[in-house]
């Protein structure tokens, strides 16, 4: 089974949201950046920044 997604900003392999640059999911300005983790760790910097700002939770899932 395979899955896929389609970005509403990608037209002919270019990003209409970021100055018509070649589409590169996770690049700076991409709406996916920081929301998801990518296999290419160089694209995960924003994700880890956001994770670092989250409040710690206890074992019951309540914020401390």
BELGI-V578213 format. One record per pair of residues at least 12 apart in sequence whose ideal C-beta (glycine too) atoms are under 6 Angstrom apart, sorted by sequence separation. I is the first residue (numbers start at 1). GAP is how many residues later the second one is. D is the distance in Angstrom with one decimal. If there is no record, write none. Layout:
i=I gap=GAP d=D
i=I gap=GAP d=D
//
This chain:
i=26 gap=12 d=4.9
i=34 gap=12 d=3.6
i=10 gap=13 d=4.7
i=33 gap=13 d=4.9
i=34 gap=13 d=5.3
i=34 gap=16 d=5.2
i=26 gap=17 d=3.4
//
